[in-house]
Amino acid sequence: DVLAARTWVQRQVVARVCARAVRVHAVSENLVDALVDQRVPREKIECFPVGVDLDRFASPGAAGQREGHILGVRKHDAVYQNDVIVAALGLLRDRGRNVRGTLLGGGPLLEERRAQVSNLGLEDRVLLPGHVEHERIPESLASAAIYVSASRSDGASASLLEAMASGCFPVVAGIRANEYWIDSGRTGLLFDVGDPVSLANALEKALDDDELRREAAALNRARVVREAKHSEMMDRLDGFLRAVALKAP
């Protein structure tokens, strides 16, 4: 999980800060568990996501009607394992699938990913444009059929929730943070962490099942409206902070 991946010093800092805190906000249940493992009392923790601006991330239509475009928006950093995505796209090419992918974002491993794309001969299928301002993400999600993330560790991923709100079909690593939001085979597909073959199989299934993508688009949008609407989460955070201020010495 996220906290387990931190250094010993970072874990100690988190534990000490949380021990002194009146209340602690976590964005996902796996982070709650990690904090409890760091001996933060469960009753001090309140869990809810930051949420999605549903006016900006609006679904323009069923994902099943979109071009077979696969989109990733996670930085090119080790934790996000974008190399797994590139390798899976290579496998799909080898299977004769005419797919294209775009992996937005900068990061320390961007040039390494570009070299991987070149070595696999995927230049005509996989785009790595580098950093893109967040203001441009809604239009990118609106044009894609499938959202992909291979991250091996996460909280309540804002990019996953934005994709769900936008009608983009999620194909994401089977970590606990994603399992909370994705009912695999119904509202998205989970694949084995770090496994390009498992990811390629999931992407192939998603590309071939228009009905699955259409139904998931409606269900996911409704779920985000119900549980992760930004304005409501900010009202909740405001109440949380006001309650903390009243209890502070």
GIDABEL-V597471 format. One line per field, one symbol per residue. phi: phi as a letter, one per 40 degrees, with the letter a starting at -180 (. if undefined). psi: psi as a letter, one per 20 degrees, with the letter a starting at -180 (. if undefined). burial: 1 if it has 9 or more other ideal C-beta (glycine too) atoms within 8 Angstrom, else 0. A space follows every 50 residues. Layout:
phi: ???
psi: ???
burial: ???
This chain:
phi: .ccccccdcccccdccccccccbbbbcacccdccccccgcddccbbbacc gbccccbbccicccccccbbbbbcdcbdccfccccccccccccccgccbb bbbchchcbcccccccdcccgbdcbbbbcgcbcccccdcccccbcbbbab dcaabcccccccccccgcccbbccccdccccbccgbbibbbcdgbccccd ccccccccbccdccccdcccdcccdcbacdccccccccccccccccccc
psi: aghhirrggghhggggghhiqgqppqiqhhhgghghhjkpphiipppqrh rpoihhmpoirphijrqmpppqjqqmqghilihhggghhgghghjjpnqq qpnqqbrijghghhhggghikjhihppniappqhhigghghhiqhppppj piprbnohhghggghijpppoqqmrhhhhhhpnpigjapqrppjohgggg gggggghinhgghghhggggghgghhikpghhhhgghghghghghhiq.
burial: 11100000001001100100001111111111111101010001101010 11010011100111010111111101100111111111111110000011 11111010110111011101010011010001000011011111111111 11111111111111111111111110111111010111111010110111 1111111000011111111110111001110011011001001100000
